[in-house]
Amino acid sequence: MPLPIINSIASWILKKRIHQIELFMKYPNEVQEELLLSLLRTAENTVIGRQYDFHSVKNYQNFSERVPVSAYEDLEPMIEQTRKGMQNIFWPTSIKWFAKSSGTTNAKSKFIPVSNEALENCHYKASKDLLSLYLNNNEDSQLFVGKSLRLGGSKELYQDNNTFFGDLSAILIDNMPIWAEFSSTPSNQVSLMGDWEIKLMAIVQETIHEDVTSLAGVPSWMLVLLNKVLDETGKTNLLEIWPHAEVYFHGGVSFDPYREQYKKLFPSRDFNYYEIYNASEGFFAIQDLNNSNDLLLMLDYGIFYEFIPMDSFSTPEQKIIRLAEVELFKNYALVITTNSGLWRYLIGDTVRFTSLNPYRIRVTGRTKHFINAFGEELIVENTDRAIAKASYETESEVIDYTVAPIFMEGKEKGAHEWIIEFKKVPANINYFRKVLDDTLQSLNSDYEAKRRNNMTLNPLVINVARPNLFYDWLKERDKLGGQHKIPRLSNERTYLEQLLRMQFAEQV
């Protein structure tokens, strides 16, 4: 069948889903309430369902009063039982897949259960919805004339007690429907390679000969791949290699620090960028409009959402609210109940709502990754935007960064210490520092108050990292590829000190 006809048929099939999306946009709270009751009815005869008497739960109030909010540590004993072969503990259908995740860089691994329902009705459904929304907004798209370049994690799947664990991307690739495999590159064999550096070159060799029309992956790692493609081909930009490339689907980290670099790689005003918000625990939100930073919260994926206002998080006054009660522009910790049996699970991410009709969000950071050593309440959204502004103003390019406090000692005031790895170092690092600091003050009134006249915080300190410092730190910990990253903000100095020691050792 000719490729233009395949493109037309695929586009027509995917666009039919738009009507269902419009339905949950119109009746969001009703859809969520119905979904919660469906999850409870499905799991009422599981161990946890009997423990909390799901059968008698008739509404959200019953549910919220009866079932406690849980972190991974609370669920780990049940998850470990399931990994050893026991079933029907927190979800009635057999669970044999576990997405191995360390959250960010913790030594202790998490094993997130992935049910068949989550695979089909969440992760794969979201992949189709992403295409549906994109095609609905871009009538002339020729997405299916070529292939999608996917960049997942670098871990193969491992078997243990008749269950399997590995990166979520490896689980998705291993279970991938035929339609997705047919339209993707590189091959499954290359995608599931364990050694990131060997895999990187294999992807380059496979993909430079394909007609790539879309790309999908984490911006930081995709940037490594794309620069390698240019090195190997000798081309000046990627449209010389893939002239029909039209969109990059990205998620995992903020795109703001990388946006200008991607514009140079794809020098066309017609090239599109679409953001997604997914994790091992589920697929949550998709950009549904061209040229937007807002993500549509997807409400019919088998995930029930709750939120904890961050101004009361982990305090005696902490309160938990459902979707109908959220307010615009407030920062919330995300709590999910899923069709993999995660009941009121605190995932660790924070979001804020930019629209209530429909519900659209932006990811603002992590509940554990912020700096509040001096009452400044600095979050990742602040620093990502400030880095983007400083890079633009100084015509520099940032690869990665992390920030930690310099604690007060004696009469010495505190400060924030940064270590930044540049692809293109600013000509004047002091001007970069000034723009960075000024932008942070304009974005965060608490930070501004602490910085006013150096009242509490001295001017920020910047260390310029040697080339490949962040890459080497991740490689040393076997965390290359996928969604692995060094936390950008920390309330203590562990990550910063490790990086500085590596930098100093190299210089010595």
C-alpha positions as CSV (number, residue, x, y, z in Angstrom):
1,M,0.0,0.0,0.0
2,P,1.5,3.4,-0.9
3,L,2.7,5.4,2.0
4,P,0.4,8.5,1.5
5,I,-2.6,6.2,1.7
6,I,-1.2,4.6,4.9
7,N,-0.7,8.1,6.3
8,S,-4.3,9.0,5.5
9,I,-5.9,5.9,7.0
10,A,-3.8,6.1,10.2
11,S,-4.7,9.8,10.5
12,W,-8.4,9.0,10.1
13,I,-8.4,6.2,12.7
14,L,-6.5,8.3,15.3
15,K,-8.7,11.4,14.9
16,K,-11.8,9.4,15.9
17,R,-10.5,9.4,19.4
18,I,-10.8,13.2,19.6
19,H,-14.5,12.9,20.4
20,Q,-13.8,10.8,23.5
21,I,-11.2,13.3,24.7
22,E,-13.6,16.1,24.2
23,L,-16.1,14.2,26.4
24,F,-13.8,14.0,29.5
25,M,-12.8,17.7,28.9
26,K,-16.5,18.5,29.1
27,Y,-17.3,16.3,32.1
28,P,-14.0,15.9,33.9
29,N,-15.1,15.5,37.5
30,E,-17.9,13.0,36.6
31,V,-15.4,11.0,34.6
32,Q,-13.0,10.9,37.5
33,E,-15.6,10.0,40.0
34,E,-16.9,7.1,37.8
35,L,-13.3,5.9,37.3
36,L,-12.6,5.8,41.0
37,L,-15.6,3.7,41.7
38,S,-14.7,1.4,38.8
39,L,-11.2,0.9,40.3
40,L,-12.7,0.1,43.7
41,R,-15.2,-2.4,42.3
42,T,-12.5,-4.1,40.3
43,A,-10.1,-4.5,43.2
44,E,-12.6,-5.2,46.1
45,N,-11.6,-8.8,46.4
46,T,-7.9,-8.2,46.5
47,V,-6.0,-8.3,49.8
48,I,-5.9,-4.5,50.0
49,G,-9.6,-4.3,48.9
50,R,-10.7,-6.5,51.7
51,Q,-8.4,-4.7,54.2
52,Y,-10.2,-1.4,53.5
53,D,-13.5,-2.9,52.6
54,F,-13.7,-1.4,49.1
55,H,-17.1,-3.1,48.6
56,S,-18.7,-0.7,51.0
57,V,-17.0,2.4,49.6
58,K,-19.7,4.4,47.8
59,N,-18.1,7.8,47.1
60,Y,-14.9,9.8,47.3
61,Q,-15.4,10.8,50.9
62,N,-15.6,7.2,52.0
63,F,-12.4,6.4,50.0
64,S,-10.5,9.4,51.3
65,E,-11.4,8.7,54.9
66,R,-10.5,5.0,54.7
67,V,-7.5,4.6,52.5
68,P,-4.2,6.3,53.6
69,V,-1.8,8.1,51.4
70,S,1.2,6.0,50.7
71,A,4.8,6.4,49.6
72,Y,6.8,3.6,47.9
73,E,8.2,2.5,51.2
74,D,4.7,1.8,52.5
75,L,3.8,-0.4,49.5
76,E,7.2,-2.1,49.1
77,P,6.4,-5.2,51.2
78,M,3.3,-6.0,49.1
79,I,5.2,-5.2,45.8
80,E,8.0,-7.6,46.9
81,Q,5.4,-10.3,47.6
82,T,4.0,-9.9,44.1
83,R,7.5,-10.0,42.6
84,K,7.9,-13.4,44.3
85,G,4.8,-14.8,42.6
86,M,1.9,-13.9,44.9
87,Q,-1.0,-12.3,43.1
88,N,-4.3,-10.5,43.9
89,I,-2.7,-8.5,46.6
90,F,-3.4,-4.9,45.3
91,W,-4.7,-5.7,41.8
92,P,-6.8,-8.6,40.7
93,T,-5.2,-9.5,37.3
94,S,-1.8,-11.0,37.2
95,I,1.1,-8.5,37.3
96,K,4.3,-9.8,35.9
97,W,6.0,-6.5,34.7
98,F,7.8,-4.1,37.1
99,A,9.3,-0.9,35.9
100,K,12.6,-0.5,37.7
101,S,13.1,3.1,38.8
102,S,15.4,4.8,41.2
103,G,13.2,7.9,41.1
104,T,16.3,10.0,40.3
105,T,19.6,8.8,41.6
106,N,18.9,7.0,44.9
107,A,20.9,3.8,45.3
108,K,17.7,2.0,46.3
109,S,15.7,0.8,43.3
110,K,11.9,1.0,43.1
111,F,9.9,-1.7,41.3
112,I,6.7,-0.1,40.1
113,P,4.0,-2.6,39.1
114,V,2.7,-2.4,35.6
115,S,-0.5,-4.4,34.9
116,N,-1.8,-5.4,31.5
117,E,-4.6,-2.8,32.0
118,A,-2.0,-0.1,32.5
119,L,-0.1,-1.1,29.4
120,E,-3.1,-1.1,27.2
121,N,-5.4,1.5,28.7
122,C,-2.8,4.0,29.9
123,H,0.7,3.8,28.2
124,Y,-0.3,2.6,24.7
125,K,-3.5,4.5,24.8
126,A,-1.5,7.7,25.6
127,S,0.9,7.0,22.7
128,K,-2.1,6.9,20.3
129,D,-3.7,10.0,22.0
130,L,-0.5,12.0,21.5
131,L,-0.6,11.3,17.8
132,S,-4.4,12.0,17.7
133,L,-4.0,15.4,19.3
134,Y,-1.0,16.3,17.1
135,L,-2.8,15.3,13.9
136,N,-5.9,17.1,15.0
137,N,-3.9,20.3,15.2
138,N,-1.8,19.7,12.1
139,E,-4.1,18.7,9.2
140,D,-1.3,18.6,6.7
141,S,0.9,16.3,8.7
142,Q,2.7,13.5,6.9
143,L,3.8,11.8,10.1
144,F,3.2,8.2,8.8
145,V,5.1,8.7,5.6
146,G,8.3,8.1,7.6
147,K,9.2,6.7,11.0
148,S,9.5,7.8,14.6
149,L,12.9,7.9,16.2
150,R,12.4,6.6,19.7
151,L,15.1,6.9,22.4
152,G,14.4,4.9,25.6
153,G,16.5,3.6,28.4
154,S,19.5,1.4,28.1
155,K,18.5,-1.5,30.2
156,E,17.3,-4.9,29.0
157,L,14.6,-6.9,30.8
158,Y,15.5,-9.3,33.5
159,Q,13.5,-12.3,34.7
160,D,13.0,-13.1,38.4
161,N,10.5,-15.6,39.8
162,N,8.5,-15.5,36.6
163,T,8.2,-11.8,36.7
164,F,10.2,-9.3,34.7
165,F,11.7,-5.9,35.5
166,G,13.6,-3.2,33.6
167,D,13.2,0.3,32.4
168,L,9.6,1.2,31.5
169,S,10.7,1.9,28.0
170,A,12.1,-1.6,27.7
171,I,8.8,-3.1,29.0
172,L,6.8,-0.9,26.5
173,I,9.1,-2.0,23.6
174,D,8.9,-5.6,24.5
175,N,5.1,-5.5,24.5
176,M,4.8,-3.0,21.7
177,P,1.8,-3.5,19.3
178,I,2.7,-4.2,15.7
179,W,1.5,-0.8,14.5
180,A,4.0,0.9,16.7
181,E,6.9,-1.3,15.9
182,F,6.3,-0.9,12.2
183,S,6.5,2.8,12.4
184,S,9.5,3.1,14.7
185,T,13.3,3.2,14.5
186,P,15.7,1.9,15.7
187,S,14.8,-1.8,15.8
188,N,13.8,-3.5,19.0
189,Q,17.1,-5.3,19.1
190,V,19.0,-2.0,19.2
191,S,16.5,-0.2,21.4
192,L,17.0,-2.9,24.1
193,M,20.8,-2.9,24.1
194,G,22.3,-2.7,27.6
195,D,25.4,-0.7,27.0
196,W,24.4,2.9,26.4
197,E,27.6,3.9,24.5
198,I,27.5,1.0,22.1
199,K,23.7,1.5,21.7
200,L,24.2,5.1,20.9
201,M,26.4,4.3,17.9
202,A,24.1,1.5,16.7
203,I,21.1,4.0,16.8
204,V,23.1,6.5,14.7
205,Q,24.0,3.8,12.1
206,E,20.4,2.6,11.8
207,T,18.6,5.9,11.8
208,I,20.6,8.1,9.5
209,H,19.3,6.0,6.6
210,E,15.7,6.2,7.6
211,D,13.1,8.8,6.7
212,V,12.5,10.1,10.2
213,T,9.4,12.3,10.6
214,S,9.2,12.5,14.4
215,L,11.3,12.0,17.4
216,A,10.5,10.9,21.0
217,G,12.7,10.9,24.1
218,V,14.1,12.8,27.0
219,P,15.6,16.2,25.8
220,S,19.0,15.8,27.6
221,W,19.7,12.3,26.2
222,M,18.2,13.0,22.8
223,L,20.5,16.0,22.5
224,V,23.5,13.6,23.0
225,L,22.2,11.3,20.3
226,L,21.4,14.1,17.8
227,N,24.8,15.8,18.2
228,K,26.4,12.4,17.6
229,V,24.3,12.1,14.4
230,L,25.7,15.4,13.2
231,D,29.3,14.4,14.1
232,E,29.0,11.1,12.1
233,T,27.3,12.6,9.0
234,G,29.2,15.9,8.9
235,K,25.9,17.8,8.4
236,T,25.2,21.2,9.9
237,N,21.6,20.5,10.9
238,L,19.3,17.5,11.1
239,L,16.9,18.6,8.4
240,E,19.7,17.9,5.9
241,I,19.5,14.3,7.1
242,W,15.8,14.0,7.8
243,P,14.1,16.6,5.5
244,H,10.6,15.4,6.5
245,A,11.1,15.6,10.2
246,E,8.2,17.7,11.6
247,V,7.8,17.1,15.4
248,Y,9.7,16.2,18.6
249,F,7.7,14.6,21.4
250,H,9.6,15.2,24.6
251,G,9.3,14.7,28.4
252,G,11.2,13.7,31.5
253,V,12.9,17.0,32.2
254,S,12.0,20.6,31.4
255,F,12.5,21.6,27.8
256,D,13.3,25.3,28.6
257,P,17.1,24.9,29.1
258,Y,17.4,23.1,25.8
259,R,14.8,24.9,23.5
260,E,17.3,27.2,21.7
261,Q,19.7,24.3,21.1
262,Y,16.9,22.3,19.4
263,K,16.0,25.3,17.2
264,K,19.5,25.2,15.8
265,L,19.3,21.4,15.2
266,F,15.9,21.8,13.4
267,P,16.1,25.3,11.8
268,S,12.5,25.6,10.6
269,R,9.6,27.6,12.0
270,D,7.3,24.8,10.9
271,F,9.0,22.2,13.2
272,N,6.8,21.4,16.2
273,Y,7.5,20.5,19.8
274,Y,5.0,18.5,21.9
275,E,5.5,17.9,25.6
276,I,4.3,14.8,27.5
277,Y,4.2,14.0,31.2
278,N,4.7,10.3,31.9
279,A,6.5,8.2,34.4
280,S,6.9,4.5,35.5
281,E,3.6,4.9,37.4
282,G,1.6,6.1,34.5
283,F,1.0,8.5,31.7
284,F,-0.6,11.7,33.0
285,A,-0.7,14.6,30.6
286,I,-0.2,15.6,27.0
287,Q,0.3,19.0,25.2
288,D,-2.9,19.4,23.2
289,L,-2.2,22.7,21.4
290,N,0.5,23.8,19.1
291,N,3.1,26.2,20.6
292,S,1.9,25.7,24.2
293,N,3.6,25.0,27.5
294,D,0.4,23.6,29.0
295,L,-0.4,19.9,29.3
296,L,-4.0,18.5,29.1
297,L,-4.6,16.2,32.1
298,M,-5.8,12.9,30.7
299,L,-8.7,11.7,32.8
300,D,-9.7,8.3,31.3
301,Y,-6.4,6.3,31.6
302,G,-7.4,4.3,34.7
303,I,-5.8,7.0,37.0
304,F,-7.6,8.8,39.7
305,Y,-6.0,12.1,40.7
306,E,-5.7,13.8,44.1
307,F,-3.6,16.8,45.1
308,I,-1.8,18.1,48.2
309,P,-1.3,21.9,48.4
310,M,2.5,22.4,48.8
311,D,1.9,25.1,51.4
312,S,0.6,22.4,53.8
313,F,2.6,19.5,52.5
314,S,4.1,17.3,55.3
315,T,2.7,19.5,58.0
316,P,0.0,18.8,60.6
317,E,-2.3,20.9,58.5
318,Q,-1.8,18.9,55.3
319,K,-5.0,18.4,53.3
320,I,-5.7,16.3,50.3
321,I,-8.2,17.4,47.6
322,R,-9.7,16.0,44.5
323,L,-9.6,17.5,41.0
324,A,-12.8,19.5,41.5
325,E,-11.2,21.5,44.3
326,V,-7.9,22.6,42.7
327,E,-7.1,26.3,42.2
328,L,-5.2,28.1,39.5
329,F,-1.4,28.6,39.8
330,K,-1.0,26.9,43.2
331,N,1.7,24.3,43.6
332,Y,0.4,20.8,44.4
333,A,2.0,17.4,45.2
334,L,0.4,14.7,43.0
335,V,-1.3,11.7,44.5
336,I,-2.5,8.9,42.1
337,T,-4.7,5.8,42.3
338,T,-4.1,3.5,39.3
339,N,-5.2,0.4,37.4
340,S,-1.9,-1.2,38.5
341,G,-3.0,-1.2,42.1
342,L,-1.2,1.9,43.4
343,W,-3.7,3.3,45.9
344,R,-3.4,6.9,46.9
345,Y,0.3,6.8,45.9
346,L,2.4,9.9,46.4
347,I,4.5,9.9,43.2
348,G,6.8,12.7,44.3
349,D,6.0,15.2,41.5
350,T,4.6,18.7,41.9
351,V,2.3,20.4,39.4
352,R,0.3,23.6,39.1
353,F,-2.9,24.3,37.1
354,T,-2.8,26.8,34.3
355,S,-6.5,26.1,33.2
356,L,-9.5,24.7,35.0
357,N,-11.7,24.3,31.9
358,P,-10.2,22.1,30.6
359,Y,-7.8,21.0,33.3
360,R,-4.3,21.8,32.1
361,I,-1.1,21.7,34.1
362,R,2.6,22.3,34.1
363,V,5.1,20.2,36.0
364,T,7.0,22.3,38.5
365,G,9.4,19.9,40.1
366,R,9.7,17.2,42.8
367,T,8.5,17.2,46.4
368,K,12.0,16.4,47.5
369,H,13.9,18.5,45.0
370,F,13.8,22.2,46.0
371,I,15.8,24.6,48.1
372,N,14.3,26.0,51.2
373,A,17.3,26.3,53.5
374,F,16.6,30.0,54.1
375,G,12.9,30.3,53.4
376,E,13.4,31.0,49.7
377,E,11.2,28.1,48.5
378,L,13.1,27.7,45.2
379,I,11.6,25.1,42.8
380,V,12.9,23.5,39.6
381,E,10.5,25.5,37.4
382,N,12.1,28.7,38.7
383,T,15.7,27.6,38.0
384,D,14.9,26.1,34.6
385,R,13.3,29.3,33.4
386,A,16.1,31.4,34.8
387,I,18.7,29.2,33.1
388,A,16.8,29.5,29.8
389,K,16.7,33.3,30.1
390,A,20.4,33.6,31.1
391,S,21.5,31.3,28.2
392,Y,19.4,33.4,25.7
393,E,20.7,36.7,27.0
394,T,24.4,35.6,26.9
395,E,24.2,33.4,23.8
396,S,25.4,30.4,25.8
397,E,24.2,26.8,25.8
398,V,23.7,24.7,29.0
399,I,24.0,20.9,29.1
400,D,23.1,20.4,32.7
401,Y,23.3,21.9,36.2
402,T,22.6,21.3,39.9
403,V,22.2,23.7,42.8
404,A,22.7,23.4,46.6
405,P,22.8,25.8,49.5
406,I,25.9,27.2,51.1
407,F,24.9,27.1,54.8
408,M,25.4,30.0,57.2
409,E,28.5,29.6,59.3
410,G,29.2,32.0,62.1
411,K,28.6,35.5,60.8
412,E,28.7,34.4,57.2
413,K,25.4,34.6,55.3
414,G,24.1,31.8,53.2
415,A,24.1,31.5,49.4
416,H,23.2,29.2,46.5
417,E,26.1,27.3,44.8
418,W,25.6,26.2,41.2
419,I,27.7,23.9,39.1
420,I,26.8,24.3,35.4
421,E,28.1,22.4,32.4
422,F,28.0,24.4,29.2
423,K,28.1,23.3,25.6
424,K,28.9,27.0,24.8
425,V,30.3,28.9,27.7
426,P,29.1,32.6,28.1
427,A,31.7,35.2,27.1
428,N,31.1,36.9,30.4
429,I,30.2,34.5,33.3
430,N,29.6,37.4,35.7
431,Y,26.9,38.8,33.4
432,F,25.4,35.3,33.1
433,R,25.3,35.1,36.9
434,K,23.6,38.5,37.1
435,V,20.9,37.6,34.6
436,L,20.4,34.3,36.4
437,D,20.1,35.9,39.8
438,D,17.8,38.8,38.5
439,T,15.5,36.3,36.8
440,L,15.2,34.1,39.9
441,Q,14.2,37.2,41.9
442,S,11.6,38.2,39.3
443,L,10.1,34.7,39.3
444,N,10.2,34.0,43.1
445,S,9.2,36.7,45.6
446,D,10.6,34.6,48.6
447,Y,14.0,34.3,46.9
448,E,13.8,38.1,46.1
449,A,13.2,38.9,49.7
450,K,16.1,36.9,50.9
451,R,18.4,38.4,48.3
452,R,17.4,42.0,48.8
453,N,20.5,43.9,49.9
454,N,22.1,40.5,50.6
455,M,19.9,40.4,53.7
456,T,20.0,36.6,54.1
457,L,21.5,35.3,50.9
458,N,24.8,36.5,49.3
459,P,25.0,36.5,45.5
460,L,24.9,33.0,44.0
461,V,28.2,31.2,43.3
462,I,28.8,29.5,39.9
463,N,31.2,26.7,39.2
464,V,31.8,26.0,35.5
465,A,31.9,22.2,35.1
466,R,34.5,20.6,32.9
467,P,33.2,18.9,29.7
468,N,31.3,15.6,30.3
469,L,31.3,16.0,34.1
470,F,27.6,15.2,34.5
471,Y,27.8,12.4,31.9
472,D,30.8,10.8,33.8
473,W,28.9,11.1,37.1
474,L,26.0,9.2,35.7
475,K,28.2,6.7,34.0
476,E,30.1,5.9,37.2
477,R,26.7,5.0,38.7
478,D,25.5,3.0,35.7
479,K,22.7,5.6,35.0
480,L,23.3,6.5,31.4
481,G,20.3,7.0,29.1
482,G,16.6,6.8,29.8
483,Q,15.2,9.3,32.4
484,H,18.2,9.2,34.7
485,K,19.4,12.6,35.8
486,I,21.1,14.4,38.7
487,P,18.5,16.3,40.7
488,R,18.7,19.9,39.8
489,L,17.9,21.2,43.3
490,S,18.8,19.8,46.6
491,N,18.3,21.0,50.2
492,E,21.7,19.5,51.1
493,R,25.1,19.3,49.4
494,T,25.6,15.6,48.6
495,Y,25.3,15.8,44.8
496,L,27.1,19.1,44.4
497,E,30.0,17.9,46.6
498,Q,30.3,14.7,44.5
499,L,30.5,16.6,41.3
500,L,33.0,19.1,42.7
501,R,35.2,16.2,43.9
502,M,35.1,14.7,40.4
503,Q,36.0,18.0,38.9
504,F,38.8,18.6,41.3
505,A,40.2,15.1,40.9
506,E,40.4,15.7,37.1
507,Q,42.2,19.0,37.5
508,V,44.7,17.5,39.9
